[in-house]
Amino acid sequence: MFEIFEHTADLGIRIEADSFAALLVEAAKGLTSVLVANPEAIEPAREVALTIRGSQPEELLVDWLSELLYRFGAEHLLFARFEVTHQADHVAARLWGEAIDPARHRLDTEVKAITYHRLKVEEHEGRWRGEVIVDL
């Protein structure tokens, strides 16, 4: 589950999931819903594999979302499906999506960066919760 909330001139994504890997999936869905108004229109036509190195959950969350934002900005890719595994020192992921098609994808909010402001990731009683602010 993810929830978008307003924060001054920025937006926040609040996430909750059963595992850290699932938290990253939900965060990716949240970011996608900010970038494009109709994420359901994204077809899982192309597969991309990536690895994010790091051991701190907060750092991994920022790096994960920053990588997705990079792929959106530099490669013009949107993703519809995410498979993530988390190990002690890295996250491995497979993403499925496609190139932005202005005829089908309604781009919504321009995100400049993923920030460390109010960044929070915590595990409590078997549930993972996170919060990240994106710079608009």
Rosetta blueprint (number, residue, H / E / L):
1 M L
2 F E
3 E E
4 I E
5 F E
6 E E
7 H E
8 T L
9 A L
10 D E
11 L E
12 G E
13 I E
14 R E
15 I E
16 E E
17 A E
18 D L
19 S L
20 F H
21 A H
22 A H
23 L H
24 L H
25 V H
26 E H
27 A H
28 A H
29 K H
30 G H
31 L H
32 T H
33 S H
34 V H
35 L H
36 V E
37 A L
38 N L
39 P H
40 E H
41 A H
42 I L
43 E L
44 P L
45 A L
46 R E
47 E E
48 V E
49 A E
50 L E
51 T E
52 I E
53 R E
54 G L
55 S L
56 Q L
57 P H
58 E H
59 E H
60 L H
61 L H
62 V H
63 D H
64 W H
65 L H
66 S H
67 E H
68 L H
69 L H
70 Y H
71 R H
72 F H
73 G H
74 A H
75 E H
76 H L
77 L E
78 L E
79 F E
80 A E
81 R E
82 F E
83 E E
84 V E
85 T E
86 H E
87 Q L
88 A L
89 D L
90 H E
91 V E
92 A E
93 A E
94 R E
95 L E
96 W E
97 G E
98 E E
99 A E
100 I L
101 D L
102 P L
103 A L
104 R L
105 H L
106 R L
107 L E
108 D L
109 T L
110 E L
111 V L
112 K L
113 A E
114 I E
115 T L
116 Y L
117 H L
118 R L
119 L L
120 K E
121 V E
122 E E
123 E E
124 H E
125 E L
126 G L
127 R E
128 W E
129 R E
130 G E
131 E E
132 V E
133 I E
134 V E
135 D E
136 L L
